[in-house]
Amino acid sequence: MIGFWIFMFFMVALLPASMLALGKYFKQNAPKDINGVFGYRSVRSMQNQDTWQFAHEHFGQTWFVVGRA
């Protein structure tokens, strides 16, 4: 029974940990070129290079803050 709760603890901790890691990654190392495979992809973020860069910096900051909460 204790094994179940240890498993549940790690599953619940996985989401905030991944949000912290991806938030930090996207804020510091946004994909350089607009692509449809990796990154924060939306119609507006893929319009031009400036919106692509801004979207990744904002997305990274938001995920990092939410992951800490």
All heavy atoms as TSV, in Angstrom:
chain	resi	resn	atom	element	x	y	z
A	1	MET	N	N	0.811	-1.197	0.000
A	1	MET	CA	C	0.000	0.000	0.000
A	1	MET	C	C	0.854	1.260	0.000
A	1	MET	O	O	0.504	2.236	-0.626
A	1	MET	CB	C	-0.922	-0.036	1.228
A	1	MET	CG	C	-1.918	1.058	1.249
A	1	MET	SD	S	-3.107	0.845	-0.054
A	1	MET	CE	C	-4.329	1.976	0.434
A	2	ILE	N	N	1.985	1.226	0.703
A	2	ILE	CA	C	2.847	2.406	0.746
A	2	ILE	C	C	3.476	2.674	-0.617
A	2	ILE	O	O	3.734	3.816	-0.984
A	2	ILE	CB	C	3.921	2.290	1.861
A	2	ILE	CG1	C	4.651	3.617	2.088
A	2	ILE	CG2	C	4.936	1.242	1.508
A	2	ILE	CD1	C	3.841	4.634	2.801
A	3	GLY	N	N	3.702	1.596	-1.390
A	3	GLY	CA	C	4.251	1.760	-2.734
A	3	GLY	C	C	3.332	2.568	-3.634
A	3	GLY	O	O	3.791	3.354	-4.467
A	4	PHE	N	N	2.033	2.399	-3.467
A	4	PHE	CA	C	1.065	3.167	-4.239
A	4	PHE	C	C	1.203	4.652	-3.942
A	4	PHE	O	O	1.180	5.488	-4.848
A	4	PHE	CB	C	-0.352	2.687	-3.928
A	4	PHE	CG	C	-1.420	3.566	-4.516
A	4	PHE	CD1	C	-1.702	3.517	-5.870
A	4	PHE	CD2	C	-2.123	4.449	-3.714
A	4	PHE	CE1	C	-2.673	4.330	-6.419
A	4	PHE	CE2	C	-3.093	5.261	-4.249
A	4	PHE	CZ	C	-3.378	5.209	-5.609
A	5	TRP	N	N	1.347	5.019	-2.670
A	5	TRP	CA	C	1.429	6.430	-2.301
A	5	TRP	C	C	2.751	7.047	-2.733
A	5	TRP	O	O	2.805	8.233	-3.085
A	5	TRP	CB	C	1.188	6.602	-0.811
A	5	TRP	CG	C	-0.239	6.307	-0.481
A	5	TRP	CD1	C	-0.711	5.241	0.219
A	5	TRP	CD2	C	-1.390	7.053	-0.911
A	5	TRP	NE1	N	-2.083	5.295	0.269
A	5	TRP	CE2	C	-2.526	6.390	-0.413
A	5	TRP	CE3	C	-1.562	8.208	-1.664
A	5	TRP	CZ2	C	-3.809	6.842	-0.641
A	5	TRP	CZ3	C	-2.852	8.665	-1.891
A	5	TRP	CH2	C	-3.959	7.991	-1.382
A	6	ILE	N	N	3.805	6.275	-2.728
A	6	ILE	CA	C	5.083	6.779	-3.248
A	6	ILE	C	C	4.954	7.032	-4.746
A	6	ILE	O	O	5.392	8.075	-5.258
A	6	ILE	CB	C	6.221	5.787	-2.936
A	6	ILE	CG1	C	6.473	5.755	-1.431
A	6	ILE	CG2	C	7.488	6.164	-3.688
A	6	ILE	CD1	C	7.426	4.686	-0.976
A	7	PHE	N	N	4.337	6.103	-5.461
A	7	PHE	CA	C	4.093	6.274	-6.889
A	7	PHE	C	C	3.249	7.517	-7.144
A	7	PHE	O	O	3.546	8.321	-8.025
A	7	PHE	CB	C	3.398	5.030	-7.450
A	7	PHE	CG	C	2.969	5.169	-8.872
A	7	PHE	CD1	C	3.889	5.092	-9.900
A	7	PHE	CD2	C	1.631	5.390	-9.189
A	7	PHE	CE1	C	3.493	5.225	-11.225
A	7	PHE	CE2	C	1.221	5.529	-10.501
A	7	PHE	CZ	C	2.159	5.444	-11.521
A	8	MET	N	N	2.176	7.710	-6.378
A	8	MET	CA	C	1.293	8.869	-6.547
A	8	MET	C	C	2.032	10.174	-6.262
A	8	MET	O	O	1.828	11.170	-6.946
A	8	MET	CB	C	0.062	8.739	-5.647
A	8	MET	CG	C	-0.903	7.668	-6.098
A	8	MET	SD	S	-1.477	7.872	-7.798
A	8	MET	CE	C	-2.438	9.355	-7.645
A	9	PHE	N	N	2.898	10.172	-5.266
A	9	PHE	CA	C	3.679	11.370	-4.966
A	9	PHE	C	C	4.524	11.780	-6.159
A	9	PHE	O	O	4.569	12.953	-6.537
A	9	PHE	CB	C	4.568	11.134	-3.744
A	9	PHE	CG	C	5.530	12.255	-3.499
A	9	PHE	CD1	C	5.101	13.433	-2.928
A	9	PHE	CD2	C	6.859	12.135	-3.861
A	9	PHE	CE1	C	5.987	14.479	-2.715
A	9	PHE	CE2	C	7.749	13.165	-3.657
A	9	PHE	CZ	C	7.315	14.344	-3.079
A	10	PHE	N	N	5.205	10.822	-6.778
A	10	PHE	CA	C	6.044	11.140	-7.923
A	10	PHE	C	C	5.223	11.555	-9.142
A	10	PHE	O	O	5.635	12.423	-9.899
A	10	PHE	CB	C	6.971	9.966	-8.268
A	10	PHE	CG	C	8.127	9.880	-7.331
A	10	PHE	CD1	C	8.225	8.849	-6.419
A	10	PHE	CD2	C	9.121	10.839	-7.336
A	10	PHE	CE1	C	9.293	8.766	-5.532
A	10	PHE	CE2	C	10.194	10.780	-6.463
A	10	PHE	CZ	C	10.277	9.747	-5.562
A	11	MET	N	N	4.063	10.982	-9.320
A	11	MET	CA	C	3.204	11.375	-10.441
A	11	MET	C	C	2.672	12.796	-10.262
A	11	MET	O	O	2.611	13.561	-11.208
A	11	MET	CB	C	2.038	10.395	-10.608
A	11	MET	CG	C	2.446	9.028	-11.104
A	11	MET	SD	S	3.250	9.106	-12.719
A	11	MET	CE	C	4.937	8.773	-12.308
A	12	VAL	N	N	2.310	13.146	-9.035
A	12	VAL	CA	C	1.813	14.496	-8.759
A	12	VAL	C	C	2.947	15.510	-8.860
A	12	VAL	O	O	2.751	16.630	-9.315
A	12	VAL	CB	C	1.130	14.541	-7.373
A	12	VAL	CG1	C	0.832	15.954	-6.943
A	12	VAL	CG2	C	-0.149	13.724	-7.401
A	13	ALA	N	N	4.147	15.152	-8.483
A	13	ALA	CA	C	5.294	16.057	-8.546
A	13	ALA	C	C	5.837	16.188	-9.971
A	13	ALA	O	O	6.561	17.141	-10.275
A	13	ALA	CB	C	6.396	15.567	-7.621
A	14	LEU	N	N	5.472	15.285	-10.856
A	14	LEU	CA	C	5.991	15.295	-12.211
A	14	LEU	C	C	5.523	16.515	-13.009
A	14	LEU	O	O	6.319	17.122	-13.735
A	14	LEU	CB	C	5.573	14.008	-12.931
A	14	LEU	CG	C	6.142	13.766	-14.310
A	14	LEU	CD1	C	7.652	13.642	-14.233
A	14	LEU	CD2	C	5.543	12.501	-14.891
A	15	LEU	N	N	4.279	16.911	-12.869
A	15	LEU	CA	C	3.761	18.044	-13.633
A	15	LEU	C	C	4.442	19.356	-13.257
A	15	LEU	O	O	4.949	20.053	-14.139
A	15	LEU	CB	C	2.247	18.142	-13.486
A	15	LEU	CG	C	1.594	19.261	-14.293
A	15	LEU	CD1	C	1.815	19.040	-15.782
A	15	LEU	CD2	C	0.128	19.330	-13.987
A	16	PRO	N	N	4.512	19.738	-11.986
A	16	PRO	CA	C	5.213	20.988	-11.669
A	16	PRO	C	C	6.697	20.940	-12.047
A	16	PRO	O	O	7.257	21.946	-12.502
A	16	PRO	CB	C	5.049	21.145	-10.163
A	16	PRO	CG	C	3.944	20.262	-9.782
A	16	PRO	CD	C	3.857	19.184	-10.809
A	17	ALA	N	N	7.325	19.790	-11.877
A	17	ALA	CA	C	8.741	19.678	-12.233
A	17	ALA	C	C	8.941	19.868	-13.731
A	17	ALA	O	O	9.873	20.556	-14.163
A	17	ALA	CB	C	9.286	18.323	-11.791
A	18	SER	N	N	8.068	19.289	-14.542
A	18	SER	CA	C	8.199	19.459	-15.990
A	18	SER	C	C	7.880	20.896	-16.395
A	18	SER	O	O	8.493	21.432	-17.320
A	18	SER	CB	C	7.309	18.470	-16.737
A	18	SER	OG	O	5.953	18.726	-16.467
A	19	MET	N	N	6.943	21.546	-15.710
A	19	MET	CA	C	6.639	22.945	-16.017
A	19	MET	C	C	7.824	23.842	-15.676
A	19	MET	O	O	8.146	24.765	-16.436
A	19	MET	CB	C	5.391	23.403	-15.267
A	19	MET	CG	C	4.126	22.780	-15.805
A	19	MET	SD	S	2.674	23.283	-14.904
A	19	MET	CE	C	2.404	24.879	-15.623
A	20	LEU	N	N	8.483	23.586	-14.558
A	20	LEU	CA	C	9.675	24.362	-14.204
A	20	LEU	C	C	10.780	24.167	-15.242
A	20	LEU	O	O	11.394	25.135	-15.696
A	20	LEU	CB	C	10.185	23.957	-12.822
A	20	LEU	CG	C	9.417	24.488	-11.633
A	20	LEU	CD1	C	9.871	23.790	-10.360
A	20	LEU	CD2	C	9.588	25.977	-11.516
A	21	ALA	N	N	11.028	22.926	-15.604
A	21	ALA	CA	C	12.109	22.629	-16.547
A	21	ALA	C	C	11.823	23.210	-17.928
A	21	ALA	O	O	12.682	23.867	-18.526
A	21	ALA	CB	C	12.319	21.120	-16.637
A	22	LEU	N	N	10.624	22.983	-18.442
A	22	LEU	CA	C	10.298	23.511	-19.774
A	22	LEU	C	C	10.198	25.025	-19.769
A	22	LEU	O	O	10.581	25.680	-20.747
A	22	LEU	CB	C	9.000	22.894	-20.285
A	22	LEU	CG	C	9.112	21.464	-20.768
A	22	LEU	CD1	C	7.731	20.901	-21.083
A	22	LEU	CD2	C	10.003	21.381	-21.991
A	23	GLY	N	N	9.684	25.600	-18.685
A	23	GLY	CA	C	9.615	27.048	-18.590
A	23	GLY	C	C	10.986	27.682	-18.649
A	23	GLY	O	O	11.220	28.644	-19.376
A	24	LYS	N	N	11.913	27.131	-17.891
A	24	LYS	CA	C	13.285	27.661	-17.903
A	24	LYS	C	C	13.930	27.447	-19.269
A	24	LYS	O	O	14.609	28.332	-19.787
A	24	LYS	CB	C	14.105	26.978	-16.810
A	24	LYS	CG	C	15.451	27.584	-16.625
A	24	LYS	CD	C	16.159	27.035	-15.412
A	24	LYS	CE	C	17.473	27.755	-15.224
A	24	LYS	NZ	N	18.158	27.335	-14.035
A	25	TYR	N	N	13.701	26.290	-19.860
A	25	TYR	CA	C	14.288	26.002	-21.169
A	25	TYR	C	C	13.777	26.961	-22.241
A	25	TYR	O	O	14.559	27.548	-22.990
A	25	TYR	CB	C	13.988	24.552	-21.574
A	25	TYR	CG	C	14.496	24.230	-22.946
A	25	TYR	CD1	C	15.847	23.937	-23.145
A	25	TYR	CD2	C	13.664	24.236	-24.056
A	25	TYR	CE1	C	16.338	23.658	-24.403
A	25	TYR	CE2	C	14.144	23.956	-25.312
A	25	TYR	CZ	C	15.480	23.666	-25.487
A	25	TYR	OH	O	15.965	23.400	-26.732
A	26	PHE	N	N	12.458	27.137	-22.307
A	26	PHE	CA	C	11.900	27.985	-23.360
A	26	PHE	C	C	12.230	29.456	-23.142
A	26	PHE	O	O	12.344	30.202	-24.102
A	26	PHE	CB	C	10.391	27.807	-23.468
A	26	PHE	CG	C	10.006	26.621	-24.291
A	26	PHE	CD1	C	9.226	25.624	-23.764
A	26	PHE	CD2	C	10.424	26.501	-25.596
A	26	PHE	CE1	C	8.874	24.532	-24.511
A	26	PHE	CE2	C	10.089	25.410	-26.358
A	26	PHE	CZ	C	9.303	24.420	-25.821
A	27	LYS	N	N	12.380	29.871	-21.908
A	27	LYS	CA	C	12.722	31.267	-21.658
A	27	LYS	C	C	14.149	31.558	-22.107
A	27	LYS	O	O	14.433	32.612	-22.662
A	27	LYS	CB	C	12.564	31.592	-20.183
A	27	LYS	CG	C	12.753	33.045	-19.920
A	27	LYS	CD	C	12.389	33.417	-18.520
A	27	LYS	CE	C	12.575	34.922	-18.440
A	27	LYS	NZ	N	12.728	35.468	-17.219
A	28	GLN	N	N	15.051	30.622	-21.898
A	28	GLN	CA	C	16.454	30.848	-22.215
A	28	GLN	C	C	16.854	30.348	-23.600
A	28	GLN	O	O	17.742	30.921	-24.226
A	28	GLN	CB	C	17.339	30.177	-21.167
A	28	GLN	CG	C	17.183	30.797	-19.806
A	28	GLN	CD	C	17.978	30.054	-18.758
A	28	GLN	OE1	O	18.513	28.979	-19.007
A	28	GLN	NE2	N	18.039	30.622	-17.572
A	29	ASN	N	N	16.232	29.288	-24.096
A	29	ASN	CA	C	16.653	28.649	-25.344
A	29	ASN	C	C	15.482	28.425	-26.277
A	29	ASN	O	O	15.220	27.302	-26.689
A	29	ASN	CB	C	17.299	27.291	-25.057
A	29	ASN	CG	C	18.459	27.392	-24.109
A	29	ASN	OD1	O	19.259	28.301	-24.216
A	29	ASN	ND2	N	18.541	26.476	-23.172
A	30	ALA	N	N	14.795	29.483	-26.633
A	30	ALA	CA	C	13.664	29.334	-27.550
A	30	ALA	C	C	14.178	28.830	-28.904
A	30	ALA	O	O	15.292	29.165	-29.313
A	30	ALA	CB	C	12.964	30.667	-27.734
A	31	PRO	N	N	13.390	28.012	-29.598
A	31	PRO	CA	C	13.809	27.589	-30.933
A	31	PRO	C	C	14.051	28.809	-31.810
A	31	PRO	O	O	13.267	29.757	-31.814
A	31	PRO	CB	C	12.617	26.778	-31.439
A	31	PRO	CG	C	11.890	26.346	-30.213
A	31	PRO	CD	C	12.111	27.417	-29.207
A	32	LYS	N	N	15.147	28.814	-32.530
A	32	LYS	CA	C	15.542	29.984	-33.315
A	32	LYS	C	C	14.626	30.217	-34.514
A	32	LYS	O	O	14.282	31.346	-34.828
A	32	LYS	CB	C	16.986	29.833	-33.802
A	32	LYS	CG	C	17.978	29.658	-32.683
A	32	LYS	CD	C	18.064	30.884	-31.825
A	32	LYS	CE	C	19.075	30.664	-30.722
A	32	LYS	NZ	N	18.729	31.302	-29.501
A	33	ASP	N	N	14.252	29.156	-35.193
A	33	ASP	CA	C	13.438	29.286	-36.399
A	33	ASP	C	C	12.009	28.850	-36.120
A	33	ASP	O	O	11.762	27.937	-35.331
A	33	ASP	CB	C	14.012	28.420	-37.533
A	33	ASP	CG	C	15.426	28.852	-37.909
A	33	ASP	OD1	O	15.686	30.066	-37.908
A	33	ASP	OD2	O	16.247	27.960	-38.193
A	34	ILE	N	N	11.085	29.487	-36.792
A	34	ILE	CA	C	9.684	29.108	-36.679
A	34	ILE	C	C	9.508	27.728	-37.304
A	34	ILE	O	O	9.948	27.490	-38.424
A	34	ILE	CB	C	8.790	30.142	-37.391
A	34	ILE	CG1	C	8.959	31.513	-36.733
A	34	ILE	CG2	C	7.340	29.700	-37.372
A	34	ILE	CD1	C	8.283	32.635	-37.473
A	35	ASN	N	N	8.905	26.823	-36.540
A	35	ASN	CA	C	8.680	25.474	-37.058
A	35	ASN	C	C	7.376	24.935	-36.505
A	35	ASN	O	O	6.854	25.423	-35.515
A	35	ASN	CB	C	9.858	24.550	-36.708
A	35	ASN	CG	C	10.013	24.355	-35.229
A	35	ASN	OD1	O	9.155	23.777	-34.585
A	35	ASN	ND2	N	11.116	24.836	-34.672
A	36	GLY	N	N	6.857	23.936	-37.130
A	36	GLY	CA	C	5.598	23.337	-36.714
A	36	GLY	C	C	5.766	22.073	-35.904
A	36	GLY	O	O	4.802	21.349	-35.678
A	37	VAL	N	N	6.992	21.796	-35.435
A	37	VAL	CA	C	7.261	20.549	-34.735
A	37	VAL	C	C	7.525	20.773	-33.248
A	37	VAL	O	O	6.947	20.103	-32.404
A	37	VAL	CB	C	8.468	19.824	-35.378
A	37	VAL	CG1	C	8.796	18.553	-34.629
A	37	VAL	CG2	C	8.195	19.536	-36.828
A	38	PHE	N	N	8.389	21.709	-32.914
A	38	PHE	CA	C	8.813	21.890	-31.523
A	38	PHE	C	C	8.671	23.347	-31.119
A	38	PHE	O	O	9.095	24.242	-31.836
A	38	PHE	CB	C	10.273	21.460	-31.356
A	38	PHE	CG	C	10.770	21.581	-29.949
A	38	PHE	CD1	C	10.310	20.731	-28.966
A	38	PHE	CD2	C	11.688	22.552	-29.614
A	38	PHE	CE1	C	10.770	20.841	-27.664
A	38	PHE	CE2	C	12.158	22.660	-28.315
A	38	PHE	CZ	C	11.697	21.810	-27.346
A	39	GLY	N	N	8.066	23.556	-29.968
A	39	GLY	CA	C	7.919	24.902	-29.440
A	39	GLY	C	C	6.465	25.239	-29.197
A	39	GLY	O	O	5.566	24.420	-29.388
A	40	TYR	N	N	6.250	26.484	-28.765
A	40	TYR	CA	C	4.892	26.977	-28.541
A	40	TYR	C	C	4.329	27.376	-29.895
A	40	TYR	O	O	4.720	28.379	-30.479
A	40	TYR	CB	C	4.930	28.171	-27.578
A	40	TYR	CG	C	3.587	28.805	-27.373
A	40	TYR	CD1	C	2.611	28.155	-26.644
A	40	TYR	CD2	C	3.294	30.039	-27.926
A	40	TYR	CE1	C	1.367	28.724	-26.457
A	40	TYR	CE2	C	2.059	30.618	-27.740
A	40	TYR	CZ	C	1.107	29.960	-27.009
A	40	TYR	OH	O	-0.128	30.530	-26.839
A	41	ARG	N	N	3.414	26.550	-30.412
A	41	ARG	CA	C	2.899	26.766	-31.759
A	41	ARG	C	C	1.451	27.219	-31.704
A	41	ARG	O	O	0.581	26.523	-31.201
A	41	ARG	CB	C	2.999	25.485	-32.577
A	41	ARG	CG	C	4.411	24.993	-32.699
A	41	ARG	CD	C	4.508	23.646	-33.391
A	41	ARG	NE	N	3.579	22.639	-32.914
A	41	ARG	CZ	C	3.807	21.818	-31.902
A	41	ARG	NH1	N	4.941	21.894	-31.252
A	41	ARG	NH2	N	2.928	20.924	-31.544
A	42	SER	N	N	1.209	28.406	-32.222
A	42	SER	CA	C	-0.144	28.905	-32.417
A	42	SER	C	C	-0.121	29.749	-33.683
A	42	SER	O	O	0.947	30.088	-34.203
A	42	SER	CB	C	-0.612	29.735	-31.216
A	42	SER	OG	O	0.120	30.927	-31.129
A	43	VAL	N	N	-1.284	30.079	-34.185
A	43	VAL	CA	C	-1.358	30.874	-35.415
A	43	VAL	C	C	-0.639	32.202	-35.215
A	43	VAL	O	O	0.138	32.641	-36.060
A	43	VAL	CB	C	-2.831	31.092	-35.829
A	43	VAL	CG1	C	-2.921	32.035	-37.003
A	43	VAL	CG2	C	-3.482	29.762	-36.154
A	44	ARG	N	N	-0.897	32.839	-34.086
A	44	ARG	CA	C	-0.297	34.153	-33.846
A	44	ARG	C	C	1.205	34.053	-33.588
A	44	ARG	O	O	1.968	34.887	-34.070
A	44	ARG	CB	C	-0.982	34.827	-32.676
A	44	ARG	CG	C	-0.346	36.147	-32.390
A	44	ARG	CD	C	-1.197	37.263	-32.014
A	44	ARG	NE	N	-2.386	37.441	-32.784
A	44	ARG	CZ	C	-3.341	38.269	-32.426
A	44	ARG	NH1	N	-3.220	38.958	-31.333
A	44	ARG	NH2	N	-4.418	38.410	-33.151
A	45	SER	N	N	1.657	33.057	-32.831
A	45	SER	CA	C	3.087	32.972	-32.525
A	45	SER	C	C	3.923	32.641	-33.760
A	45	SER	O	O	5.108	32.960	-33.801
A	45	SER	CB	C	3.352	31.932	-31.436
A	45	SER	OG	O	3.188	30.628	-31.922
A	46	MET	N	N	3.303	32.048	-34.771
A	46	MET	CA	C	4.052	31.670	-35.976
A	46	MET	C	C	3.951	32.710	-37.089
A	46	MET	O	O	4.402	32.458	-38.200
A	46	MET	CB	C	3.560	30.305	-36.459
A	46	MET	CG	C	3.854	29.199	-35.448
A	46	MET	SD	S	3.191	27.604	-35.890
A	46	MET	CE	C	4.308	27.137	-37.186
A	47	GLN	N	N	3.415	33.898	-36.797
A	47	GLN	CA	C	3.271	34.925	-37.827
A	47	GLN	C	C	4.613	35.447	-38.314
A	47	GLN	O	O	4.822	35.579	-39.516
A	47	GLN	CB	C	2.438	36.096	-37.305
A	47	GLN	CG	C	0.977	35.819	-37.292
A	47	GLN	CD	C	0.188	37.016	-36.776
A	47	GLN	OE1	O	0.756	37.951	-36.232
A	47	GLN	NE2	N	-1.107	36.953	-36.954
A	48	ASN	N	N	5.500	35.803	-37.398
A	48	ASN	CA	C	6.826	36.282	-37.787
A	48	ASN	C	C	7.816	35.993	-36.666
A	48	ASN	O	O	7.439	35.501	-35.600
A	48	ASN	CB	C	6.803	37.783	-38.146
A	48	ASN	CG	C	6.348	38.648	-37.011
A	48	ASN	OD1	O	6.764	38.463	-35.877
A	48	ASN	ND2	N	5.464	39.597	-37.299
A	49	GLN	N	N	9.063	36.310	-36.878
A	49	GLN	CA	C	10.125	35.972	-35.934
A	49	GLN	C	C	9.968	36.709	-34.603
A	49	GLN	O	O	10.248	36.152	-33.544
A	49	GLN	CB	C	11.496	36.267	-36.551
A	49	GLN	CG	C	12.652	35.684	-35.777
A	49	GLN	CD	C	12.616	34.165	-35.715
A	49	GLN	OE1	O	12.215	33.493	-36.656
A	49	GLN	NE2	N	13.026	33.611	-34.592
A	50	ASP	N	N	9.524	37.966	-34.640
A	50	ASP	CA	C	9.360	38.729	-33.400
A	50	ASP	C	C	8.285	38.118	-32.505
A	50	ASP	O	O	8.476	37.986	-31.289
A	50	ASP	CB	C	9.007	40.184	-33.703
A	50	ASP	CG	C	10.177	40.940	-34.308
A	50	ASP	OD1	O	11.334	40.543	-34.046
A	50	ASP	OD2	O	9.934	41.917	-35.035
A	51	THR	N	N	7.145	37.764	-33.080
A	51	THR	CA	C	6.086	37.161	-32.269
A	51	THR	C	C	6.498	35.779	-31.779
A	51	THR	O	O	6.128	35.370	-30.678
A	51	THR	CB	C	4.750	37.073	-33.032
A	51	THR	OG1	O	4.949	36.334	-34.233
A	51	THR	CG2	C	4.210	38.448	-33.338
A	52	TRP	N	N	7.248	35.047	-32.584
A	52	TRP	CA	C	7.750	33.729	-32.189
A	52	TRP	C	C	8.644	33.849	-30.955
A	52	TRP	O	O	8.486	33.121	-29.987
A	52	TRP	CB	C	8.512	33.105	-33.350
A	52	TRP	CG	C	9.122	31.773	-33.097
A	52	TRP	CD1	C	10.424	31.511	-32.846
A	52	TRP	CD2	C	8.448	30.502	-33.077
A	52	TRP	NE1	N	10.618	30.167	-32.680
A	52	TRP	CE2	C	9.422	29.525	-32.820
A	52	TRP	CE3	C	7.138	30.109	-33.263
A	52	TRP	CZ2	C	9.112	28.180	-32.738
A	52	TRP	CZ3	C	6.841	28.760	-33.178
A	52	TRP	CH2	C	7.810	27.818	-32.921
A	53	GLN	N	N	9.578	34.812	-30.988
A	53	GLN	CA	C	10.498	35.011	-29.880
A	53	GLN	C	C	9.748	35.485	-28.628
A	53	GLN	O	O	9.977	34.978	-27.534
A	53	GLN	CB	C	11.568	36.036	-30.281
A	53	GLN	CG	C	12.842	35.938	-29.517
A	53	GLN	CD	C	13.541	34.609	-29.723
A	53	GLN	OE1	O	13.449	33.968	-30.766
A	53	GLN	NE2	N	14.231	34.174	-28.712
A	54	PHE	N	N	8.849	36.452	-28.788
A	54	PHE	CA	C	8.081	36.960	-27.648
A	54	PHE	C	C	7.225	35.859	-27.029
A	54	PHE	O	O	7.148	35.742	-25.802
A	54	PHE	CB	C	7.192	38.126	-28.076
A	54	PHE	CG	C	6.287	38.595	-26.981
A	54	PHE	CD1	C	6.763	39.412	-25.977
A	54	PHE	CD2	C	4.963	38.189	-26.940
A	54	PHE	CE1	C	5.933	39.831	-24.950
A	54	PHE	CE2	C	4.121	38.593	-25.920
A	54	PHE	CZ	C	4.613	39.426	-24.918
A	55	ALA	N	N	6.564	35.068	-27.859
A	55	ALA	CA	C	5.688	34.010	-27.357
A	55	ALA	C	C	6.472	33.010	-26.522
A	55	ALA	O	O	5.994	32.571	-25.465
A	55	ALA	CB	C	4.991	33.303	-28.521
A	56	HIS	N	N	7.669	32.647	-26.946
A	56	HIS	CA	C	8.458	31.679	-26.192
A	56	HIS	C	C	8.973	32.263	-24.879
A	56	HIS	O	O	9.017	31.575	-23.865
A	56	HIS	CB	C	9.600	31.134	-27.041
A	56	HIS	CG	C	9.134	30.065	-27.966
A	56	HIS	ND1	N	8.574	30.344	-29.176
A	56	HIS	CD2	C	9.109	28.726	-27.831
A	56	HIS	CE1	C	8.227	29.214	-29.756
A	56	HIS	NE2	N	8.537	28.216	-28.953
A	57	GLU	N	N	9.368	33.528	-24.884
A	57	GLU	CA	C	9.823	34.144	-23.638
A	57	GLU	C	C	8.668	34.254	-22.648
A	57	GLU	O	O	8.816	33.954	-21.463
A	57	GLU	CB	C	10.415	35.511	-23.923
A	57	GLU	CG	C	11.751	35.442	-24.628
A	57	GLU	CD	C	12.257	36.795	-25.050
A	57	GLU	OE1	O	11.665	37.821	-24.643
A	57	GLU	OE2	O	13.253	36.840	-25.796
A	58	HIS	N	N	7.512	34.671	-23.125
A	58	HIS	CA	C	6.341	34.810	-22.251
A	58	HIS	C	C	5.843	33.441	-21.772
A	58	HIS	O	O	5.528	33.257	-20.598
A	58	HIS	CB	C	5.230	35.553	-22.990
A	58	HIS	CG	C	4.040	35.834	-22.136
A	58	HIS	ND1	N	4.066	36.750	-21.115
A	58	HIS	CD2	C	2.799	35.291	-22.129
A	58	HIS	CE1	C	2.886	36.765	-20.526
A	58	HIS	NE2	N	2.098	35.890	-21.125
A	59	PHE	N	N	5.778	32.487	-22.688
A	59	PHE	CA	C	5.363	31.116	-22.360
A	59	PHE	C	C	6.296	30.512	-21.315
A	59	PHE	O	O	5.853	29.914	-20.342
A	59	PHE	CB	C	5.379	30.303	-23.656
A	59	PHE	CG	C	5.189	28.825	-23.481
A	59	PHE	CD1	C	3.953	28.302	-23.207
A	59	PHE	CD2	C	6.262	27.955	-23.619
A	59	PHE	CE1	C	3.775	26.933	-23.062
A	59	PHE	CE2	C	6.102	26.595	-23.488
A	59	PHE	CZ	C	4.849	26.088	-23.202
A	60	GLY	N	N	7.597	30.698	-21.495
A	60	GLY	CA	C	8.572	30.168	-20.553
A	60	GLY	C	C	8.429	30.789	-19.176
A	60	GLY	O	O	8.451	30.093	-18.162
A	61	GLN	N	N	8.268	32.112	-19.127
A	61	GLN	CA	C	8.110	32.790	-17.846
A	61	GLN	C	C	6.832	32.343	-17.141
A	61	GLN	O	O	6.829	32.084	-15.944
A	61	GLN	CB	C	8.081	34.317	-18.063
A	61	GLN	CG	C	7.907	35.102	-16.797
A	61	GLN	CD	C	9.086	34.973	-15.858
A	61	GLN	OE1	O	10.217	34.761	-16.288
A	61	GLN	NE2	N	8.836	35.083	-14.577
A	62	THR	N	N	5.744	32.242	-17.883
A	62	THR	CA	C	4.464	31.833	-17.307
A	62	THR	C	C	4.538	30.421	-16.742
A	62	THR	O	O	4.102	30.163	-15.621
A	62	THR	CB	C	3.349	31.931	-18.351
A	62	THR	OG1	O	3.279	33.275	-18.825
A	62	THR	CG2	C	2.011	31.521	-17.778
A	63	TRP	N	N	5.092	29.491	-17.505
A	63	TRP	CA	C	5.187	28.111	-17.028
A	63	TRP	C	C	6.098	28.002	-15.814
A	63	TRP	O	O	5.838	27.226	-14.900
A	63	TRP	CB	C	5.662	27.198	-18.137
A	63	TRP	CG	C	4.516	26.555	-18.848
A	63	TRP	CD1	C	3.341	27.141	-19.172
A	63	TRP	CD2	C	4.441	25.219	-19.299
A	63	TRP	NE1	N	2.555	26.238	-19.822
A	63	TRP	CE2	C	3.198	25.064	-19.905
A	63	TRP	CE3	C	5.318	24.157	-19.258
A	63	TRP	CZ2	C	2.802	23.856	-20.463
A	63	TRP	CZ3	C	4.920	22.956	-19.815
A	63	TRP	CH2	C	3.675	22.818	-20.411
A	64	PHE	N	N	7.175	28.786	-15.802
A	64	PHE	CA	C	8.084	28.734	-14.659
A	64	PHE	C	C	7.380	29.217	-13.399
A	64	PHE	O	O	7.481	28.599	-12.339
A	64	PHE	CB	C	9.342	29.571	-14.937
A	64	PHE	CG	C	10.410	29.392	-13.920
A	64	PHE	CD1	C	11.216	28.255	-13.923
A	64	PHE	CD2	C	10.614	30.332	-12.947
A	64	PHE	CE1	C	12.192	28.074	-12.974
A	64	PHE	CE2	C	11.590	30.169	-11.985
A	64	PHE	CZ	C	12.388	29.037	-12.000
A	65	VAL	N	N	6.642	30.319	-13.503
A	65	VAL	CA	C	5.932	30.866	-12.338
A	65	VAL	C	C	4.838	29.907	-11.869
A	65	VAL	O	O	4.682	29.653	-10.674
A	65	VAL	CB	C	5.355	32.253	-12.669
A	65	VAL	CG1	C	4.386	32.719	-11.603
A	65	VAL	CG2	C	6.478	33.259	-12.849
A	66	VAL	N	N	4.072	29.357	-12.799
A	66	VAL	CA	C	2.995	28.434	-12.441
A	66	VAL	C	C	3.564	27.140	-11.850
A	66	VAL	O	O	2.990	26.573	-10.917
A	66	VAL	CB	C	2.098	28.154	-13.653
A	66	VAL	CG1	C	1.108	27.041	-13.379
A	66	VAL	CG2	C	1.355	29.414	-14.060
A	67	GLY	N	N	4.684	26.679	-12.354
A	67	GLY	CA	C	5.307	25.476	-11.813
A	67	GLY	C	C	5.799	25.651	-10.385
A	67	GLY	O	O	5.818	24.708	-9.607
A	68	ARG	N	N	6.184	26.874	-10.025
A	68	ARG	CA	C	6.631	27.152	-8.666
A	68	ARG	C	C	5.489	27.250	-7.681
A	68	ARG	O	O	5.676	27.040	-6.490
A	68	ARG	CB	C	7.412	28.466	-8.619
A	68	ARG	CG	C	8.792	28.355	-9.129
A	68	ARG	CD	C	9.615	29.597	-8.949
A	68	ARG	NE	N	8.971	30.649	-8.186
A	68	ARG	CZ	C	9.339	31.920	-8.231
A	68	ARG	NH1	N	10.316	32.280	-9.025
A	68	ARG	NH2	N	8.720	32.820	-7.515
A	69	ALA	N	N	4.303	27.592	-8.170
A	69	ALA	CA	C	3.161	27.834	-7.263
A	69	ALA	C	C	2.619	26.582	-6.634
A	69	ALA	O	O	2.838	25.508	-6.783
A	69	ALA	CB	C	2.036	28.484	-8.025
